[in-house]
């Protein structure tokens, strides 16, 4: 069986989906207040964006 190459954009999309799912789960379980999640979610999106830029401009040697 051949292993497919790593696709960073699919990885980032999956990470975003995972963040949304975990955010919904912790709010519905009353572990985190929705107001706190509204503050933390833009920070998570910024971190994913920085990760996407780092993957875009990485050196391929």
C-alpha positions in Angstrom: 0.0 0.0 0.0 1.4 3.4 -1.0 1.3 6.3 1.4 -0.1 9.5 -0.1 1.9 12.8 0.3 1.1 15.2 3.1 -1.3 17.9 2.1 -0.9 20.9 4.5 -4.2 22.6 3.4 -6.2 19.5 4.1 -4.5 19.3 7.5 -5.3 22.9 8.3 -9.0 22.4 7.3 -9.2 19.3 9.5 -7.6 21.3 12.4 -10.2 24.0 11.9 -13.0 21.5 11.9 -11.6 19.9 15.1 -11.4 23.3 16.8 -15.0 24.0 16.0 -16.1 20.6 17.2 -14.2 20.8 20.4 -15.5 24.4 21.0 -19.0 23.3 20.6 -18.5 20.3 22.9 -16.9 22.3 25.7 -19.7 25.0 25.6 -22.5 22.4 25.6 -20.8 20.6 28.5 -20.6 23.9 30.4 -16.9 23.6 30.8 -16.3 27.0 29.2 -18.5 30.1 29.0 -19.5 31.1 25.4 -18.0 34.5 26.1 -14.6 33.0 26.8 -14.8 31.0 23.6 -15.6 34.1 21.6 -12.3 35.5 22.8 -10.3 32.4 22.2 -11.6 31.4 18.8 -10.0 34.3 16.9 -6.7 33.4 18.5 -7.0 29.9 17.3 -7.8 31.1 13.8 -4.8 33.4 13.8 -2.6 30.4 14.9 -4.0 28.3 12.1 -3.3 31.1 9.6 0.2 31.5 10.8 0.7 27.8 10.5 -0.7 27.9 6.9 1.7 30.7 6.0 4.6 28.8 7.5 3.7 25.7 5.5 3.4 27.8 2.4 6.8 29.5 2.7 8.7 26.5 4.0 11.8 25.3 2.2 11.6 22.1 0.2 15.0 20.6 0.1 
